[in-house]
């Protein structure tokens, strides 16, 4: 879905969202009240300047309205692979963005993400995946790492990873696989404003992604391993 279609569908009561250099910042009105909105557009490759702009909006919202929900709209092709961004410490800027969102969470703000385009790699990990609850549109593309990049990092043959992706959602891209793993809570279709209002109306809760992954058959060991580590058994 294009951004000019998405925004009125999500916020029929109105919004004040600006798009500068494909970075979305602003506020919007929902059935649950005012929300802060941050996000990316046009498959943005998130760089240092983008990460700092997003974190500045989060910190301003937390300072002025500590418990105001933050809605994150995700369409990113990953982190910017540029010499300038590496020299300026893109990893530190991404960490700053993640810490800003964690501060907002601790101050009482609900964090909800909607993947409406692409969500890839560090561009997704640093803000969209930081949400308490993550949703996606049916046509969205979700993949934390492309199989070709995974093959280079793990030193495994691409053909082997492609074969594994046929049976394991951990290796496979796509919204359905991330729903099975519990990373994406659900897919929104129909009335997007109502779906957002319902997500915001639910009380904040503990991270249930491991439990959902086990229930849906997408991640069979993560929950048990985490419990064992927490209990000092591993």
N, C-alpha and C positions, 0 to 999 in steps of 0.2 A: 504494500500500500504506500502511495506517495504521501509525503509529509503534509501537503496541502489538503489531502483527504483525511489524514489521520487526526490532525489537531481538532477540527470541528466535530469529528466523530467522538473523540474522547472528551472534549470540553465544550459541549453545546451551549453551556451557560456563559462561555467567554473565556478568553485567555489573553495574557500579555507576554507572549513568548517571542523573543528575538532570535534570529539566526545570523550569527556573525562568523564567517570563516567556517561554516558548517558545524558550529557549536551552538547548541540550544540552551538558553537560560531565560528564566522568567517565572511567572506565576500563572495559575489558572484556577477557575472556580469549578468545584465538583459538588455532587450531592452531599458529600461529607465535609464540605467547607473548602477553604483556600489551600492550595498545595504549591510547593516550589517545584519547578520543572527544570531538569537539566538533561542534556542528551547530545546526540550526534546525528548528522544527516549526510546523505549522498555517499555512503560507504567511506566515511572519513577515516583516514589513517591518523590516529591520534598521536600528536607530538607534544613536546614540552609546553608550548604556548597553549594548546588546547587543554591539556591536563590542568594547568594553572588556572585557566579561565573557569573550568568546571569546579575546581576546588574552591575558588574564590566565591562562586555563587552559593556553594554548600555552606561555607563558613559564614557568609552574610546572613543566610537564612537561619542558621543555628544561633547566631548572635541575636538577631531581632525576634525570631519566633522559634524557640528551642524545640517545641513539640509539633511544629507544622510538618506534615508528611512531605517526603521528597519522592517525586515520580521521575524515573529515569527512562528515557526513550532511546533505544539502542539501534544504531545502524552504522557499523564500523567494520572496516576491512583489516583492523589490527593496529599495532603500533607503527609509528613512522620509522622506517629504516633509513635514516639520514645521518650523515656524519655530524652535522650541527646538533641534532637532538641527542646523539650519543655523548658528544663532548659536553653538553650542558647537563647531562645526568638525567636522561629520561626515566631511568629506573627510580631515581629518588623522587621525581615529580609524580610518577605513578603511585609510589608509596605514600606521598603526601596526600594525593587524592583519596586513596583508600583510607588513610587515617582520618581525613576530614569526614568521610561518610561514617566511620566507626564512632567518631565523636558525636555526630548527629544522632546516631542510634542510641548512644548512651545517654544523651540528653532527652530522649523520649520520642524522637521522630521515627515514624514508620517509613521504611524504604521499600518501594515497589518498582520493579523494572518491567518494561515491555519491549521485547525484541520485535521490531516491525520490519527490519531489513536484514542486514547481515550482522553477525556477532562473532568476531574472530580474535583469538590470541589475546595479547596484552591490552588491546583496545577495549575488550570486553571484560577481562579479568579485573581491571583497575577501577571500574565503576559499576557496570551493569550487573556483574556477578556478585557484587558486594551487597545486593539487596536482601532483605528478609524473605521476599517472595518474588519469584521471577516468572513471567508469563510471556507468551509469544503469539504472534499471528500465524495462521496456517502456512502462509507462503514464506515465512521467515527462514533464514539459513543460519544454523547454529553450529559452530565448530571451533573448539578452542585451539586445535592445531590441525592443519592439513596433513593428510597421510604422507605426502611426500616430505614435508618438513619433519614429521615424526620419524620417518625412516632415516633421515640424515642424523637426527639427534640420538636415536636409540641404536643406530648401526645395524638395524634389522632390514632385510630385503623388503622392498615395497610390496612385492607380491604376497609375502607372508602377512603383512599388516592388512592388505586388502582382503585376504582370506579370513583373517580374524574378525574384520569388520562385518562380515556376513552373519556371524553368530553372536558377536559381543557388541552391545551398544557403546561400550567404553571406547572402542576404536572407530566408531562410525559417526559421521556427521549427520545433521538433520534434526528437526524439532522433535520428531517422534522418539528418537533415541535418547535425547536429553530429558524428555518426559519420563521415559522408562527408568533412567538413572536417578530421577528425582531432582535434578538440577533445575528443570523447568517444571513449575507446579501444574500448569495447565495451558491449554490453547484457547484463546478468545476468538469467538465468532459471533456475529450478530450485533447486538447492542453493546458497543465498546464502553460507552459512558456508564452503563449499568454494571458491566463487569468490573470497571475500575472502582466504582462506588462500593461494590460488594467487597473487593479486596481491601479497600481502605477502612471499611467498617469493622472488619474482623480485628480482634485484639491482637497486640503483638505477642509473639510466642517464640519458643526456642526453635533453633534450626532443626527442621524435620527432614532435611534432604536425604540423610542416610536412611532413615526409616522408610521414606517413600521409595527410595531406590531398592530396598529389600522387598517391600510389598509388591512392587511392580516388576520384579525380576531383572532389574537392570544392573544393580550393584549388590552382589550377594554377600560380600565379606566386609564391606566398609563399616557397617553398624556394629558387628561383633568385635572387630578389631579395635574400633574406637572405645567401646565399652571396656574391653580388656585393658587397654592403655590407661583409661581413666581410673580403673580399679587397681592399677599397679600390677597387673598380671602379665604384662608383656614388656 
